[in-house]
């Protein structure tokens, strides 16, 4: 096989990823992948193939380790004689403020920084170090989320920046394996930083990387990576065809919507929902595809309707008032019973009696008392409320949960939620409990919770 530099040169040339002499912003975290990318691009730059700028975003998630990453990248850029730009943000605080997962918040802030920096430096492209192994991991992550053909196709060699669509994100290493990057770094003496969070199996991507994929390779298919990448290429090509047909139909409205292939119908609806700035999922698209002139609720005061022609209308109702009122309580050793908004709630503290096991009857739940804390608040659902339903990997908006479970809007206004003193939802009436407050092997005291409508 060609050496890595020649291979990347071929990939860049065949796909026309960069223009000759172009100004390129390279996103460098300090890890193996981005350090190899930086050195590869630096080696091609003296031949008139681009002026490089180094950008590093400090997520401030790992204290001194994050600052050390920043210093390392700064020193590397100086040693290579390249301009350096840095951005910083308290990602965890931003995630809490916006109700995002830390990963989602980090991604948004990082892309905004890269986009701003690229514009200031007059760079048209931002080079990212995603590689072939990332593609395989992403495939399984999107399978778990129920993605369609476009999502399963994975990352593209070139795609618009989510923070500024006039800029392009370019991935020159997309067909290079992690093993090849490791070998190149060792052979060339390229230093890099290790992120301890990359081995934490609390993160879904890491569980896919360190547990699922090795098991599949060992037990089912040693050539799993090649098979998955081939499948992504095939699915991606087919998705492009469906997308082209759908866009053509939207421009011309021919033939009749009901006569379109099912896959094209779904893409036609998805494209329209995206233009209307409505979050899409399979259930919503299927509901619209199967029902003509029947409003489908997609938000607190938003419905969408598909006409027989296939066109979607977005309807916004008059804003409804959320019910106010709250009851703050302190948990005590003895059993307590309170009434709030037509619901009687009884609760008591008890010693731990094992994890899981029997299924709780209707109108009863058990929580880890230490995680709930000494003070709780009962109130109605409010805009922006989020919780992590038990069994789900991330938190979601209660609005989305209600929509997915087809709970009528009038009923949503009646439901009671219980939160910690800090405002985190741990219980929603007649719904699942929060994953964060379930019993574990470390639980020492239980909060036994019962309720009934009066």
MIGU-146034 format. One line per 4 residues: number of its first residue (from 1); their letters; for each residue x, y, z of C-alpha. Coordinates in nm, 3 decimals. Layout:
BEGIN
NUM) a) X Y Z  ...
***
This chain:
BEGIN
1) xxxx) 0.000 0.000 0.000  0.116 0.358 -0.068  0.247 0.555 0.226  -0.015 0.754 0.408
5) xxxx) 0.087 1.093 0.269  0.054 0.969 -0.091  -0.279 0.803 -0.008  -0.422 1.124 0.139
9) xxxx) -0.288 1.322 -0.157  -0.478 1.090 -0.390  -0.797 1.119 -0.185  -0.774 1.498 -0.181
13) xxxx) -0.703 1.514 -0.554  -0.969 1.269 -0.672  -1.241 1.430 -0.461  -1.117 1.788 -0.515
17) xxxx) -1.133 1.857 -0.142  -0.903 2.161 -0.156  -0.819 2.427 -0.413  -0.457 2.501 -0.493
21) xxxx) -0.320 2.760 -0.251  -0.639 2.758 -0.043  -0.650 2.886 0.314  -0.741 2.590 0.538
25) xxxx) -0.846 2.594 0.903  -0.739 2.268 1.070  -0.936 2.164 1.381  -0.682 2.013 1.622
29) xxxx) -0.779 1.865 1.958  -0.431 1.736 2.038  -0.535 1.371 2.006  -0.383 1.116 1.769
33) xxxx) -0.622 1.169 1.477  -0.602 1.546 1.453  -0.226 1.555 1.514  -0.167 1.316 1.224
37) xxxx) -0.400 1.522 1.003  -0.214 1.842 1.093  0.126 1.692 1.007  -0.001 1.545 0.679
41) xxxx) -0.150 1.877 0.566  0.160 2.064 0.680  0.380 1.843 0.463  0.177 1.918 0.151
45) xxxx) 0.146 2.294 0.219  0.502 2.397 0.110  0.423 2.270 -0.241  0.169 2.549 -0.292
49) xxxx) -0.115 2.336 -0.163  -0.265 2.559 0.099  -0.196 2.799 0.383  -0.278 2.638 0.715
53) xxxx) -0.424 2.781 1.035  -0.457 2.575 1.354  -0.773 2.601 1.564  -0.821 2.442 1.906
57) xxxx) -1.139 2.449 2.118  -1.098 2.407 2.495  -1.420 2.247 2.627  -1.310 2.305 2.989
61) xxxx) -1.446 1.963 3.084  -1.130 1.804 3.227  -0.975 2.086 3.429  -0.597 2.095 3.402
65) xxxx) -0.598 1.822 3.139  -0.805 2.043 2.904  -0.566 2.334 2.961  -0.270 2.103 2.897
69) xxxx) -0.427 1.998 2.565  -0.454 2.364 2.467  -0.089 2.434 2.558  0.026 2.126 2.368
73) xxxx) -0.153 2.227 2.047  -0.029 2.586 2.082  0.333 2.465 2.112  0.291 2.227 1.816
77) xxxx) 0.152 2.505 1.595  0.443 2.732 1.694  0.697 2.456 1.617  0.543 2.413 1.272
81) xxxx) 0.535 2.788 1.216  0.156 2.797 1.184  -0.089 3.064 1.312  -0.288 2.943 1.613
85) xxxx) -0.640 3.032 1.728  -0.810 2.909 2.044  -1.167 2.915 2.172  -1.292 2.832 2.520
89) xxxx) -1.633 2.767 2.674  -1.781 2.615 2.988  -1.955 2.334 2.801  -2.111 2.171 3.106
93) xxxx) -2.276 2.496 3.219  -2.402 2.561 2.865  -2.546 2.208 2.848  -2.737 2.261 3.172
97) xxxx) -2.862 2.601 3.060  -2.993 2.470 2.727  -3.103 2.128 2.852  -2.860 1.951 2.616
101) xxxx) -2.640 1.649 2.673  -2.275 1.746 2.729  -2.182 1.586 2.395  -2.445 1.785 2.206
105) xxxx) -2.347 2.111 2.377  -1.977 2.050 2.304  -2.049 1.985 1.938  -2.259 2.302 1.897
109) xxxx) -2.008 2.529 2.069  -1.713 2.374 1.886  -1.870 2.416 1.543  -1.969 2.776 1.617
113) xxxx) -1.611 2.855 1.720  -1.467 2.690 1.408  -1.713 2.874 1.183  -1.640 3.214 1.340
117) xxxx) -1.268 3.155 1.318  -1.283 3.039 0.956  -1.476 3.351 0.854  -1.230 3.583 1.031
121) xxxx) -0.933 3.411 0.868  -1.105 3.402 0.526  -1.088 3.022 0.516  -1.351 2.853 0.300
125) xxxx) -1.293 2.507 0.446  -1.237 2.351 0.787  -1.040 2.023 0.790  -1.155 1.760 1.039
129) xxxx) -0.981 1.436 1.138  -1.272 1.190 1.118  -1.149 0.854 0.991  -1.280 0.516 0.874
133) xxxx) -1.327 0.374 1.224  -1.539 0.676 1.316  -1.766 0.593 1.023  -1.827 0.238 1.148
137) xxxx) -1.903 0.359 1.501  -2.138 0.624 1.363  -2.323 0.362 1.160  -2.416 0.165 1.471
141) xxxx) -2.501 0.477 1.671  -2.744 0.578 1.397  -2.886 0.226 1.372  -2.972 0.253 1.741
145) xxxx) -3.146 0.586 1.676  -3.348 0.446 1.387  -3.187 0.660 1.116  -3.288 0.638 0.750
149) xxxx) -3.072 0.590 0.443  -2.926 0.940 0.450  -2.818 0.899 0.813  -2.681 0.547 0.767
153) xxxx) -2.463 0.672 0.480  -2.249 0.837 0.746  -2.023 1.139 0.716  -1.937 1.279 0.375
157) xxxx) -1.594 1.379 0.251  -1.731 1.732 0.218  -2.040 1.875 0.389  -2.167 2.219 0.495
161) xxxx) -2.083 2.341 0.843  -2.389 2.316 1.073  -2.294 2.659 1.212  -2.246 2.834 0.876
165) xxxx) -2.359 2.666 0.556  -2.135 2.888 0.344  -1.837 2.699 0.487  -1.742 2.339 0.411
169) xxxx) -1.621 2.071 0.651  -1.365 1.849 0.477  -1.253 1.506 0.601  -0.936 1.392 0.420
173) xxxx) -0.889 1.080 0.639  -1.231 0.927 0.589  -1.096 0.607 0.428  -0.796 0.572 0.664
177) xxxx) -0.821 0.331 0.957  -0.723 0.411 1.314  -0.453 0.146 1.296  -0.294 0.325 0.999
181) xxxx) -0.297 0.653 1.187  -0.132 0.489 1.489  0.136 0.330 1.272  0.209 0.659 1.094
185) xxxx) 0.233 0.855 1.420  0.477 0.603 1.568  0.686 0.584 1.251  0.708 0.963 1.219
189) xxxx) 0.751 1.037 1.589  0.433 1.244 1.608  0.339 1.321 1.966  -0.022 1.346 2.080
193) xxxx) -0.237 1.369 2.392  -0.460 1.095 2.530  -0.812 1.191 2.644  -0.906 0.975 2.945
197) xxxx) -1.276 1.014 2.863  -1.221 0.810 2.544  -1.210 0.490 2.749  -1.515 0.562 2.966
201) xxxx) -1.790 0.312 2.883  -2.045 0.551 3.033  -2.044 0.715 2.689  -2.242 0.523 2.426
205) xxxx) -1.988 0.577 2.147  -1.715 0.432 2.368  -1.928 0.125 2.446  -1.972 0.072 2.073
209) xxxx) -1.597 0.116 2.018  -1.463 -0.090 2.306  -1.735 -0.352 2.360  -1.978 -0.399 2.070
213) xxxx) -1.745 -0.380 1.769  -1.469 -0.607 1.911  -1.738 -0.864 2.002  -1.894 -0.853 1.654
217) xxxx) -1.554 -0.885 1.486  -1.459 -1.177 1.709  -1.788 -1.369 1.700  -1.942 -1.287 1.362
221) xxxx) -1.735 -1.104 1.103  -1.360 -1.030 1.122  -1.400 -0.803 0.819  -1.685 -0.611 0.984
225) xxxx) -1.538 -0.268 0.914  -1.506 -0.327 0.540  -1.857 -0.476 0.523  -2.013 -0.184 0.710
229) xxxx) -1.830 0.079 0.503  -1.941 -0.097 0.183  -2.299 -0.103 0.309  -2.280 0.268 0.397
233) xxxx) -2.159 0.344 0.044  -2.444 0.145 -0.112  -2.711 0.290 0.116  -2.573 0.639 0.066
237) xxxx) -2.587 0.608 -0.311  -2.945 0.484 -0.301  -3.043 0.761 -0.060  -2.902 1.018 -0.304
241) xxxx) -3.127 0.881 -0.578  -3.435 0.896 -0.355  -3.343 1.249 -0.251  -3.303 1.364 -0.613
245) xxxx) -3.641 1.218 -0.713  -3.810 1.375 -0.409  -3.663 1.719 -0.480  -3.764 1.694 -0.844
249) xxxx) -4.120 1.603 -0.743  -4.138 1.898 -0.503  -4.028 2.130 -0.782  -4.282 1.993 -1.035
253) xxxx) -4.551 1.815 -0.829  -4.571 1.519 -1.069  -4.679 1.237 -1.057  -4.961 1.213 -0.797
257) xxxx) -4.818 1.179 -0.444  -4.993 0.848 -0.372  -4.831 0.691 -0.680  -4.477 0.771 -0.568
261) xxxx) -4.265 0.489 -0.428  -4.298 0.471 -0.049  -3.935 0.570 0.004  -3.980 0.878 -0.213
265) xxxx) -4.300 0.972 -0.028  -4.113 0.964 0.301  -3.830 1.180 0.166  -4.078 1.430 0.016
269) xxxx) -4.243 1.468 0.357  -3.911 1.486 0.540  -3.780 1.763 0.315  -4.096 1.968 0.366
273) xxxx) -4.085 1.925 0.743  -3.723 2.038 0.747  -3.814 2.350 0.549  -4.092 2.419 0.800
277) xxxx) -3.834 2.376 1.081  -4.022 2.081 1.230  -3.817 1.805 1.394  -3.867 1.481 1.200
281) xxxx) -3.885 1.119 1.306  -4.018 0.801 1.146  -4.346 0.800 1.341  -4.432 1.157 1.240
285) xxxx) -4.352 1.096 0.873  -4.555 0.774 0.870  -4.851 0.944 1.038  -4.852 1.212 0.769
289) xxxx) -4.794 0.966 0.487  -5.087 0.746 0.587  -5.335 1.019 0.684  -5.476 1.285 0.452
293) xxxx) -5.610 1.614 0.594  -5.567 1.492 0.952  -5.375 1.731 1.184  -5.078 1.577 1.365
297) xxxx) -4.948 1.748 1.680  -4.573 1.817 1.674  -4.540 2.078 1.948  -4.716 2.250 2.235
301) xxxx) -4.921 2.460 1.991  -4.810 2.332 1.650  -4.975 2.084 1.416  -4.894 1.978 1.062
305) xxxx) -5.134 1.851 0.798  -5.072 1.667 0.470  -5.302 1.751 0.186  -5.397 1.493 -0.078
309) xxxx) -5.151 1.662 -0.313  -4.868 1.571 -0.076  -4.805 1.926 0.040  -4.768 1.990 0.413
313) xxxx) -4.912 2.287 0.600  -4.793 2.402 0.941  -5.060 2.533 1.176  -4.984 2.728 1.493
317) xxxx) -5.266 2.747 1.746  -5.320 3.020 2.000  -5.077 2.974 2.285  -5.220 2.769 2.569
321) xxxx) -5.159 2.857 2.929  -4.956 2.613 3.136  -5.091 2.543 3.480  -4.905 2.711 3.761
325) xxxx) -4.880 2.613 4.126  -4.616 2.418 4.310  -4.572 2.239 4.640  -4.229 2.219 4.804
329) xxxx) -4.177 1.930 5.045  -3.906 1.802 5.276  -3.869 1.424 5.295  -3.900 1.292 5.648
333) xxxx) -3.831 0.960 5.814  -4.198 0.889 5.878  -4.448 0.823 5.591  -4.615 1.129 5.440
337) xxxx) -4.932 1.183 5.234  -5.006 1.504 5.045  -5.265 1.617 4.792  -5.174 1.833 4.494
341) xxxx) -5.387 1.929 4.191  -5.627 1.639 4.237  -5.359 1.376 4.301  -5.291 1.207 4.633
345) xxxx) -4.924 1.118 4.676  -4.783 0.905 4.956  -4.413 0.844 5.012  -4.174 0.711 5.271
349) xxxx) -3.807 0.629 5.313  -3.685 0.273 5.359  -3.360 0.080 5.370  -3.237 -0.075 5.046
353) xxxx) -3.389 -0.414 4.974  -3.215 -0.526 4.655  -3.192 -0.390 4.301  -3.472 -0.450 4.050
357) xxxx) -3.658 -0.778 4.067  -4.034 -0.754 4.092  -4.231 -0.518 3.876  -4.398 -0.231 4.062
361) xxxx) -4.781 -0.220 4.051  -4.965 0.064 3.879  -4.946 0.384 4.082  -4.620 0.297 4.257
365) xxxx) -4.248 0.353 4.200  -3.920 0.330 4.393  -3.630 0.575 4.366  -3.279 0.608 4.503
369) xxxx) -3.345 0.846 4.795  -2.991 0.986 4.805  -3.014 1.096 4.441  -3.354 1.259 4.497
373) xxxx) -3.229 1.454 4.798  -3.401 1.589 5.107  -3.627 1.840 4.930  -3.863 1.788 4.638
377) xxxx) -4.112 1.997 4.442  -4.447 1.890 4.295  -4.579 2.093 4.001  -4.725 2.068 3.652
381) xxxx) -4.523 2.018 3.334  -4.369 2.343 3.205  -4.209 2.444 2.871  -3.847 2.331 2.849
385) xxxx) -3.880 2.046 3.102  -3.647 1.756 3.021  -3.592 1.413 3.170  -3.417 1.088 3.089
389) xxxx) -3.673 0.804 3.076  -3.543 0.484 3.233  -3.374 0.266 2.974  -3.284 0.559 2.745
393) xxxx) -2.921 0.679 2.701  -2.988 1.054 2.692  -3.230 1.314 2.825  -3.510 1.446 2.607
397) xxxx) -3.774 1.716 2.618  -4.093 1.615 2.794  -4.274 1.775 2.500  -4.109 1.522 2.265
401) xxxx) -4.183 1.235 2.502  -4.553 1.328 2.515  -4.569 1.366 2.137  -4.400 1.031 2.074
405) xxxx) -4.640 0.858 2.314  -4.938 1.038 2.158  -5.058 1.184 2.489  -5.337 1.438 2.419
409) xxxx) -5.245 1.799 2.485  -5.525 1.844 2.738  -5.397 1.543 2.934  -5.040 1.676 2.932
413) xxxx) -5.153 1.990 3.114  -5.299 1.777 3.395  -4.997 1.556 3.460  -4.790 1.615 3.773
417) xxxx) -4.411 1.605 3.778  -4.178 1.577 4.077  -3.837 1.743 4.073  -3.536 1.766 4.300
421) xxxx) -3.463 2.096 4.475  -3.233 2.170 4.181  -3.520 2.132 3.932  -3.428 1.792 3.781
425) xxxx) -3.738 1.586 3.695  -3.733 1.238 3.852  -4.102 1.140 3.815  -4.380 1.213 3.567
429) xxxx) -4.729 1.095 3.658  -4.821 0.768 3.483  -4.498 0.771 3.278  -4.155 0.616 3.324
433) xxxx) -3.923 0.720 3.606  -3.595 0.893 3.529  -3.293 0.675 3.452  -3.082 0.890 3.683
437) xxxx) -3.287 0.804 3.991  -3.331 0.428 3.956  -3.204 0.181 4.216  -2.849 0.055 4.173
441) xxxx) -2.610 -0.168 4.366  -2.487 0.149 4.540  -2.834 0.246 4.667  -2.856 0.261 5.046
445) xxxx) -3.201 0.417 5.100  -3.513 0.392 4.888  -3.788 0.644 4.834  -4.114 0.449 4.800
449) xxxx) -4.367 0.653 4.603  -4.741 0.593 4.547  -5.010 0.807 4.386  -5.371 0.807 4.279
453) xx) -5.612 1.052 4.118  -5.881 1.170 4.363
***
